[in-house]
Amino acid sequence: MRVLEKNTKAFTILELIVVLTIVGIVSAVAYPNFSSWNKERKVRSAVNKILSIVKNIQIQTQQGTFAYVQVKFTNTDKYLQVETKGMTMDTLASKINNGDDPWNQAFPDNVKSRCSLDEDYWDTDAADAGEIKNFVSKTNFSDITASMKANQEQADAVGGEEGDAVPVDMLGDDDGAGAQGDVGAVCFSRNGKFYEANAGLLSNSNKPYDFIYICRRVNEGEDCNVGYSDSDLDKELPPGTDDDGNTAEYLNAIKWSRFGNFAITKWSGSGWIE
């Protein structure tokens, strides 16, 4: 009886080599695009989350949870920390009605005293703060960095120059006097009645900057290296370049106003787009 031969097919070594070569070429072409997309996705995700954090704490003033709130940005060598804090209506009322309270200092001293960087200033910093602590947060973002600006007064206090990002550990204990570009805070109240800033988000004219720059963290200790202008507080300038000619990667700006009006704008290489 004749045995049927099996019809067995397989790749030859040459065919395998050709297939692997094609796969390698396709991967080499596609990987840079995928890598760029993934980096941009991480920045975009972080920017959207920060925007949500800022919006959520500002909304608490409209809902009556707090009368006055702060968003504090701390840019360290390894991460950007975004922290929110709150003050109750009772505390704010007691400050307003106390003529000796720093809250009632004359402008511009009242700006920094109201949006204080003092850890004991905010009700949510207290150990017995209770349920109101559930409405504030502290989040670290390792994939991104930010740019803030030391104004001239702050720079003089630490022997630096205007626009410097002075190290975080040089932050003074006296309500942020001598504060710097690596820490910045903006404060909101209900219906925009009070709107102040401190440190790296406070301009030379003692008005809050209406935005903060966010970009990809390339190396430890770097910021986005982008300029601020006192002549136009609510618009961003084109990104700066460092000594090596490097520009900020995936640069965004998170914008706000005393009444909220939050938005994200992205640097396209030739202009800002929403």
C-alpha positions in Angstrom: 0.0 0.0 0.0 1.3 3.4 -1.0 1.8 5.9 1.9 0.7 9.5 1.2 3.5 12.0 1.5 2.9 14.9 3.8 2.9 18.3 2.1 4.9 20.3 4.7 5.6 24.0 4.1 7.9 26.2 6.1 9.8 29.5 5.9 13.3 29.2 4.5 16.2 31.0 6.3 16.3 33.6 3.5 12.6 34.3 3.8 12.9 34.7 7.6 15.8 37.2 7.1 13.7 39.2 4.6 10.7 39.3 7.0 12.9 40.4 10.0 14.6 43.0 7.9 11.2 44.5 6.8 10.0 44.5 10.4 13.1 46.2 11.6 12.8 48.9 8.9 9.2 49.5 9.8 10.0 49.7 13.5 12.9 52.1 12.9 10.6 54.4 10.9 7.6 54.2 13.3 9.4 54.4 16.7 10.4 58.1 16.6 6.8 59.0 15.9 5.5 56.7 18.6 8.1 58.0 21.1 7.2 61.6 20.3 3.4 60.9 20.6 4.0 59.1 23.9 6.0 62.1 25.4 3.4 64.6 24.2 0.6 62.4 25.6 2.2 62.4 29.1 2.6 66.2 29.0 -1.0 66.6 27.8 -2.4 64.3 30.4 -0.5 66.1 33.2 -1.6 69.5 32.0 -5.2 68.4 31.9 -5.0 67.1 35.4 -3.4 70.3 36.7 -6.1 72.3 35.0 -8.7 70.1 36.7 -7.0 70.6 40.1 -7.0 74.4 39.7 -10.7 74.5 38.6 -11.8 72.1 41.3 -10.4 74.3 44.1 -11.7 77.5 42.6 -15.2 75.9 42.3 -15.1 75.2 46.1 -15.3 79.0 46.7 -18.5 79.2 44.6 -20.0 76.2 46.4 -19.2 77.8 49.8 -16.7 75.1 51.1 -14.1 77.8 51.3 -14.1 81.6 51.1 -10.5 81.9 49.8 -8.2 79.3 48.3 -4.7 78.9 47.0 -3.0 76.8 44.3 0.7 76.5 45.1 3.3 75.3 42.5 6.7 74.0 43.7 9.2 73.1 41.0 11.9 70.8 42.4 14.8 69.1 40.6 12.7 65.9 40.2 9.0 66.9 40.0 6.4 69.6 39.9 4.2 69.7 43.0 0.7 71.2 42.7 -0.9 71.8 46.1 -4.3 73.3 47.0 -5.2 75.0 50.3 -8.4 76.6 51.7 -9.7 79.1 54.2 -13.2 79.0 55.6 -15.6 81.9 55.7 -15.3 82.2 59.5 -11.5 82.6 59.2 -11.7 85.1 56.4 -14.4 87.2 58.2 -12.2 87.3 61.3 -9.3 88.6 59.3 -11.3 91.2 57.5 -12.8 92.5 60.7 -9.4 92.6 62.5 -7.8 95.9 61.7 -4.4 94.6 63.0 -4.4 91.5 60.8 -1.8 91.5 57.9 -4.8 90.9 55.6 -5.7 94.6 56.0 -2.2 96.0 55.1 -2.1 98.6 52.4 -1.3 97.6 48.8 1.1 96.1 47.8 2.0 94.5 51.2 -1.4 92.9 51.5 -1.0 90.9 48.2 1.6 88.5 49.6 0.2 88.5 53.1 -3.2 87.4 51.7 -1.8 84.7 49.4 0.6 83.6 52.1 3.1 80.7 51.7 3.1 80.2 55.5 2.2 76.6 56.3 0.1 77.7 59.3 -1.9 80.3 57.5 -4.5 78.0 55.8 -7.3 76.2 57.7 -6.6 73.0 55.7 -3.0 73.0 57.1 -4.3 72.4 60.6 -4.0 68.9 62.1 -7.6 69.1 63.2 -8.9 70.5 59.9 -11.5 67.7 59.7 -13.6 67.1 56.6 -12.4 70.2 54.7 -9.1 68.5 54.1 -11.0 66.2 51.7 -11.4 69.1 49.3 -7.7 69.9 48.9 -4.9 67.9 47.4 -1.1 67.6 46.9 0.1 66.0 43.6 3.6 65.4 42.2 4.2 65.3 38.5 7.6 63.7 37.6 7.3 63.9 33.8 6.8 67.7 33.5 8.4 70.9 34.7 7.3 74.5 34.9 8.6 78.1 34.6 7.8 80.8 37.1 9.6 84.1 37.6 11.2 85.9 40.5 10.2 89.6 40.4 12.8 92.3 41.2 11.9 92.6 44.9 12.2 88.8 45.3 15.4 88.7 43.4 17.0 91.5 45.5 16.1 89.7 48.7 18.2 86.7 47.7 20.9 88.5 45.8 19.8 87.3 42.4 18.5 88.9 39.3 14.9 89.5 38.0 13.7 86.4 36.2 16.0 84.0 38.1 14.6 80.8 39.4 16.0 81.0 42.9 16.5 77.6 44.7 13.5 76.4 46.7 15.6 76.1 49.9 16.2 79.8 49.9 12.5 80.5 50.5 12.2 82.8 53.6 10.0 82.0 56.6 8.5 85.5 56.8 5.4 84.9 54.5 7.5 84.2 51.5 9.6 87.4 51.6 12.6 86.6 49.4 10.6 84.0 47.6 11.5 83.0 44.1 10.8 81.5 40.7 10.8 77.8 41.8 7.7 78.4 44.0 4.6 80.3 42.9 1.1 80.6 44.2 -2.2 82.1 43.0 -5.3 82.7 45.2 -9.0 83.0 44.4 -12.1 83.9 46.2 -15.8 83.7 45.4 -16.9 85.9 42.5 -13.4 87.2 42.1 -13.5 89.6 45.0 -10.0 88.8 46.1 -7.4 87.7 43.6 -3.7 87.7 44.7 -0.4 85.8 44.0 2.9 85.2 45.6 6.5 84.4 44.7 7.0 83.2 41.1 3.5 84.1 40.0 3.6 87.6 41.3 4.7 90.3 38.8 6.8 93.4 39.4 3.5 95.4 39.5 2.2 93.1 42.3 -0.5 91.7 40.1 -0.9 87.9 39.6 0.3 86.3 36.4 -2.7 84.8 34.7 -0.9 81.7 33.6 1.9 79.2 34.3 4.1 77.5 31.7 4.2 73.7 31.7 6.5 71.5 29.5 8.2 68.2 29.4 10.9 67.5 32.0 14.0 66.6 30.0 16.7 66.8 32.6 16.7 67.1 36.4 16.7 70.7 37.6 15.5 72.3 34.4 12.5 74.5 33.9 10.7 75.5 30.7 13.0 78.5 30.2 10.2 80.7 29.0 9.8 84.4 29.5 7.2 86.5 31.3 6.3 90.1 30.5 4.9 92.7 33.0 3.6 94.8 30.1 1.0 92.1 29.2 0.3 89.9 32.1 -2.3 87.7 30.5 -0.4 86.7 27.3 2.5 84.4 27.0 5.7 85.2 25.1 7.3 82.8 22.6 9.6 80.2 24.3 13.1 81.2 25.1 16.2 79.1 24.3 19.0 78.1 26.7 22.7 78.3 26.0 22.6 75.1 24.0 19.9 76.2 21.7 17.3 73.9 23.2 13.7 75.0 23.5 11.0 73.8 25.8 9.5 70.5 24.6 5.7 70.3 24.3 5.2 73.7 25.8 1.7 74.5 27.2 0.3 77.3 29.3 -2.5 76.9 31.8 -4.5 80.1 32.0 -7.0 81.5 34.5 -8.5 84.8 35.6 -9.8 86.2 38.9 -13.2 84.9 37.8 -12.0 81.5 36.7 -12.1 81.4 32.9 -9.7 78.5 32.6 -8.1 77.4 29.4 -5.0 75.6 28.0 -3.0 77.0 25.2 -0.2 75.1 23.3 2.9 76.5 21.6 2.8 75.4 18.0 6.3 76.6 17.1 5.1 79.9 15.6 2.2 80.9 17.9 -0.2 79.9 20.7 -3.3 77.8 19.9 -6.1 76.6 22.1 
